[in-house]
Amino acid sequence: MSQPEDNGERPDERAFARLKAAVDRMLERLEVEADRADAERARAEAAEARTFELSELVKRFTGDEVEADRLMTRLRGLEEENAELRSRLERGRDGVDRMIARIRFLENRG
């Protein structure tokens, strides 16, 4: 007897097709993550260059190296806080992605 969803494929062919689709999705995801990492690296390098330029400008305009150092220390603190917040967002996004993956898995089992 054939099942209504049977399209002539053997169970191992269907399983292989599902596995291939899962691997393809994972490869796409890895490519996206690699692109994000490259973009993040480029942003970090640009930020370092801007920080150096800003430090020099602040020193030149304040005429007071102590005040310039205080401002730059505050700026670095804010940048670190911003990085921590971004990291929290990314961890939250990863958690949501894992939950979606579990839901999809459960849907495919049903």
Backbone hydrogen bonds in HBPLUS format (Angstrom, degrees):
<---DONOR---> <-ACCEPTOR-->    atom                        ^
c    i                          cat <-CA-CA->   ^        H-A-AA   ^      H-
h    n   atom  resd res      DA  || num        DHA   H-A  angle D-A-AA Bond
n    s   type  num  typ     dist DA aas  dist angle  dist       angle   num
A0006-ASP N   A0003-GLN O   2.89 MM   3  5.04 156.3  1.95 110.2 118.0     1
A0013-GLU N   A0010-ARG O   2.99 MM   3  5.20 125.6  2.29 102.9 117.4     2
A0014-ARG N   A0010-ARG O   3.05 MM   4  6.43 156.4  2.10 156.6 163.5     3
A0015-ALA N   A0011-PRO O   2.89 MM   4  6.11 161.0  1.92 150.0 155.7     4
A0016-PHE N   A0012-ASP O   2.89 MM   4  6.00 154.2  1.96 137.6 144.9     5
A0017-ALA N   A0013-GLU O   2.91 MM   4  6.10 154.7  1.97 143.4 150.4     6
A0018-ARG N   A0014-ARG O   2.92 MM   4  6.23 156.3  1.97 150.0 156.1     7
A0019-LEU N   A0015-ALA O   2.86 MM   4  6.10 158.5  1.91 149.2 155.6     8
A0020-LYS N   A0016-PHE O   2.79 MM   4  5.98 161.8  1.82 152.3 157.2     9
A0021-ALA N   A0017-ALA O   2.95 MM   4  6.14 157.1  2.01 144.5 150.7    10
A0022-ALA N   A0018-ARG O   2.93 MM   4  6.17 154.3  1.99 146.5 153.6    11
A0023-VAL N   A0019-LEU O   2.89 MM   4  6.16 158.7  1.94 152.5 158.2    12
A0024-ASP N   A0020-LYS O   2.84 MM   4  6.05 160.0  1.88 150.1 156.0    13
A0025-ARG N   A0021-ALA O   2.94 MM   4  6.17 157.3  1.99 146.2 152.1    14
A0026-MET N   A0022-ALA O   2.96 MM   4  6.21 155.3  2.03 145.5 152.5    15
A0027-LEU N   A0023-VAL O   2.86 MM   4  6.11 157.9  1.90 153.7 159.6    16
A0028-GLU N   A0024-ASP O   2.98 MM   4  6.22 157.3  2.04 147.7 153.8    17
A0029-ARG N   A0025-ARG O   2.95 MM   4  6.19 155.4  2.01 144.7 151.9    18
A0030-LEU N   A0026-MET O   2.86 MM   4  6.12 155.5  1.92 149.8 156.4    19
A0031-GLU N   A0027-LEU O   2.94 MM   4  6.19 153.4  2.01 146.7 153.6    20
A0032-VAL N   A0028-GLU O   3.01 MM   4  6.31 155.6  2.08 147.8 154.2    21
A0033-GLU N   A0029-ARG O   2.91 MM   4  6.20 158.5  1.95 149.3 155.5    22
A0034-ALA N   A0030-LEU O   2.83 MM   4  6.06 153.2  1.90 147.1 154.5    23
A0035-ASP N   A0031-GLU O   2.94 MM   4  6.18 156.1  2.00 146.4 152.8    24
A0036-ARG N   A0032-VAL O   2.89 MM   4  6.19 153.7  1.96 147.8 155.5    25
A0037-ALA N   A0033-GLU O   2.87 MM   4  6.13 157.6  1.92 148.1 154.1    26
A0038-ASP N   A0034-ALA O   2.94 MM   4  6.19 159.1  1.98 149.0 154.3    27
A0039-ALA N   A0035-ASP O   2.95 MM   4  6.15 159.8  1.99 148.1 153.8    28
A0040-GLU N   A0036-ARG O   2.78 MM   4  5.99 156.2  1.84 150.7 157.9    29
A0041-ARG N   A0037-ALA O   2.89 MM   4  6.08 156.4  1.94 148.1 154.3    30
A0042-ALA N   A0038-ASP O   3.00 MM   4  6.24 159.9  2.04 147.4 152.7    31
A0043-ARG N   A0039-ALA O   2.90 MM   4  6.16 155.9  1.96 147.6 154.5    32
A0044-ALA N   A0040-GLU O   2.89 MM   4  6.12 154.8  1.96 147.5 154.4    33
A0045-GLU N   A0041-ARG O   2.99 MM   4  6.26 160.6  2.03 151.6 156.2    34
A0046-ALA N   A0042-ALA O   2.98 MM   4  6.18 159.8  2.02 148.1 153.8    35
A0047-ALA N   A0043-ARG O   2.81 MM   4  5.99 152.3  1.88 146.7 155.0    36
A0048-GLU N   A0044-ALA O   2.92 MM   4  6.18 154.8  1.98 148.7 154.9    37
A0049-ALA N   A0045-GLU O   3.11 MM   4  6.38 157.4  2.16 145.8 151.5    38
A0050-ARG N   A0046-ALA O   2.92 MM   4  6.18 158.7  1.97 148.8 154.9    39
A0051-THR N   A0047-ALA O   2.82 MM   4  5.99 155.2  1.89 148.9 155.9    40
A0052-PHE N   A0048-GLU O   3.07 MM   4  6.29 159.3  2.11 147.2 151.8    41
A0053-GLU N   A0049-ALA O   3.04 MM   4  6.30 166.6  2.06 149.9 153.6    42
A0054-LEU N   A0050-ARG O   2.75 MM   4  5.91 161.1  1.79 152.0 157.8    43
A0055-SER N   A0051-THR O   2.87 MM   4  5.99 157.2  1.92 146.9 153.1    44
A0056-GLU N   A0052-PHE O   3.06 MM   4  6.35 159.9  2.10 150.6 155.3    45
A0057-LEU N   A0053-GLU O   2.96 MM   4  6.25 158.2  2.01 148.8 155.3    46
A0058-VAL N   A0054-LEU O   2.81 MM   4  6.01 165.3  1.84 157.5 161.0    47
A0059-LYS N   A0055-SER O   3.05 MM   4  6.22 163.9  2.08 148.3 152.5    48
A0060-ARG N   A0056-GLU O   3.01 MM   4  6.19 156.6  2.06 145.0 151.7    49
A0061-PHE N   A0057-LEU O   2.85 MM   4  6.05 161.3  1.88 157.0 161.4    50
A0062-THR N   A0058-VAL O   2.88 MM   4  5.83 161.6  1.91 152.7 157.3    51
A0063-GLY N   A0059-LYS O   3.10 MM   4  5.74 146.1  2.22 132.3 141.3    52
A0068-ALA N   A0064-ASP O   2.94 MM   4  6.18 160.9  1.98 154.3 160.6    53
A0069-ASP N   A0065-GLU O   2.84 MM   4  6.01 155.5  1.90 144.6 151.0    54
A0070-ARG N   A0066-VAL O   2.95 MM   4  6.22 152.5  2.03 146.3 153.9    55
A0071-LEU N   A0067-GLU O   2.94 MM   4  6.20 162.8  1.97 153.2 157.1    56
A0072-MET N   A0068-ALA O   2.93 MM   4  6.12 158.6  1.97 148.3 154.7    57
A0073-THR N   A0069-ASP O   2.86 MM   4  6.00 151.0  1.95 144.4 152.4    58
A0074-ARG N   A0070-ARG O   3.02 MM   4  6.25 158.6  2.06 146.9 152.4    59
A0075-LEU N   A0071-LEU O   2.90 MM   4  6.14 155.5  1.96 145.8 153.1    60
A0076-ARG N   A0072-MET O   2.88 MM   4  6.12 160.3  1.91 148.5 153.1    61
A0077-GLY N   A0073-THR O   2.97 MM   4  6.21 154.1  2.04 145.6 152.9    62
A0078-LEU N   A0074-ARG O   2.96 MM   4  6.27 156.9  2.01 150.2 156.0    63
A0079-GLU N   A0075-LEU O   2.90 MM   4  6.18 154.1  1.96 150.0 157.8    64
A0080-GLU N   A0076-ARG O   2.89 MM   4  6.14 153.1  1.96 148.4 155.3    65
A0081-GLU N   A0077-GLY O   2.96 MM   4  6.21 157.0  2.01 146.8 153.3    66
A0082-ASN N   A0078-LEU O   2.88 MM   4  6.08 155.0  1.95 145.6 152.7    67
A0083-ALA N   A0079-GLU O   2.90 MM   4  6.16 153.0  1.97 143.7 151.1    68
A0084-GLU N   A0080-GLU O   2.92 MM   4  6.20 154.0  1.99 147.8 154.7    69
A0085-LEU N   A0081-GLU O   2.96 MM   4  6.25 157.1  2.01 149.2 155.2    70
A0086-ARG N   A0082-ASN O   2.91 MM   4  6.18 157.9  1.96 150.0 156.3    71
A0087-SER N   A0083-ALA O   2.89 MM   4  6.11 152.3  1.97 144.5 152.5    72
A0088-ARG N   A0084-GLU O   2.93 MM   4  6.24 153.8  2.00 147.8 154.5    73
A0089-LEU N   A0085-LEU O   2.98 MM   4  6.27 158.5  2.03 148.4 154.1    74
A0090-GLU N   A0086-ARG O   2.91 MM   4  6.19 156.9  1.96 148.3 154.7    75
A0091-ARG N   A0087-SER O   2.90 MM   4  6.19 159.9  1.94 151.4 156.6    76
A0092-GLY N   A0088-ARG O   2.90 MM   4  6.13 156.4  1.96 148.8 155.6    77
A0093-ARG N   A0089-LEU O   2.82 MM   4  6.09 154.8  1.88 149.5 156.9    78
A0094-ASP N   A0090-GLU O   2.84 MM   4  6.12 154.7  1.90 149.2 156.2    79
A0095-GLY N   A0091-ARG O   2.96 MM   4  6.23 153.2  2.04 145.4 152.4    80
A0096-VAL N   A0092-GLY O   3.00 MM   4  6.31 155.5  2.06 148.3 154.7    81
A0097-ASP N   A0093-ARG O   2.89 MM   4  6.18 156.9  1.94 149.1 155.8    82
A0098-ARG N   A0094-ASP O   2.92 MM   4  6.23 154.0  1.99 148.8 155.3    83
A0099-MET N   A0095-GLY O   2.99 MM   4  6.28 155.8  2.05 146.3 153.0    84
A0100-ILE N   A0096-VAL O   2.90 MM   4  6.18 158.1  1.95 152.4 158.4    85
A0101-ALA N   A0097-ASP O   2.93 MM   4  6.16 155.2  1.99 146.3 153.3    86
A0102-ARG N   A0098-ARG O   2.95 MM   4  6.24 155.4  2.01 147.8 154.1    87
A0103-ILE N   A0099-MET O   2.94 MM   4  6.20 159.1  1.98 149.6 155.3    88
A0104-ARG N   A0100-ILE O   2.87 MM   4  6.14 162.5  1.90 152.8 157.4    89
A0105-PHE N   A0101-ALA O   2.90 MM   4  6.10 157.2  1.95 147.0 153.7    90
A0106-LEU N   A0102-ARG O   2.86 MM   4  6.15 163.2  1.89 152.7 156.8    91
A0107-GLU N   A0103-ILE O   2.80 MM   4  6.06 153.1  1.87 149.2 157.6    92
A0108-ASN N   A0104-ARG O   2.87 MM   4  6.10 156.0  1.92 150.6 156.5    93
A0109-ARG N   A0105-PHE O   3.07 MM   4  6.34 136.5  2.27 143.2 154.8    94
A0110-GLY N   A0107-GLU O   3.21 MM   3  5.32 134.9  2.43  97.5 109.2    95
